[in-house]
Amino acid sequence: MEESKFNLWRACFSFCFVDGFLAPKENEWIESKISTLTFSSEQLKVLIQDLKSPPAIEKLLPLITKPADRGFLVNHVRVLAKLDSDLSVEEKQKIQMVLQAITSKLDMKALNDVIAQDEKASYHEDEVYKVHNKHSFVESLVMSLMKKINPGDYKLPE
């Protein structure tokens, strides 16, 4: 398993210990992941050591280099916090810390610009009056009539 993903799983396992104890459901979850994921023998040794002495998630975050893995971590800590049906104060704080650490590296303005462009493109009449079932005469007829009745509302600005 590549290093970024491996450290993602280390952080997830470490999160299970944030509230000071390992609940039975958390232990089950860890055991299922260790048995189903393909860790190398060296990685398994590191994980066993981590389970004895969990590393701080803050130290693992820089090792999780891929954006998809970092996003997965944000989602997974939220899921793990509810696994034992008891969301502790420590877990809430750790979730906020992870979320802040990961989102602080995002360029929100650039992301909002991309989202705005995608939204504007979705307003184009080719998208609004798109016929999804090409074999449906009725759908083609209805979309064609709607486009004639309501022309211009969905044209891109010039």
DAZIDA-V695102 format. One record per helix or strand of 3 or more residues. SS is the DSSP state (2 for helix, 1 for strand). FROM is the first residue (numbers start at 1). TO is the last residue. If there is no record, write none. Layout:
SS_FROM_TO, SS_FROM_TO
//
This chain:
2_3_15, 2_24_36, 2_41_52, 2_57_61, 2_67_83, 2_89_103, 2_108_122, 2_125_128, 2_137_149
//
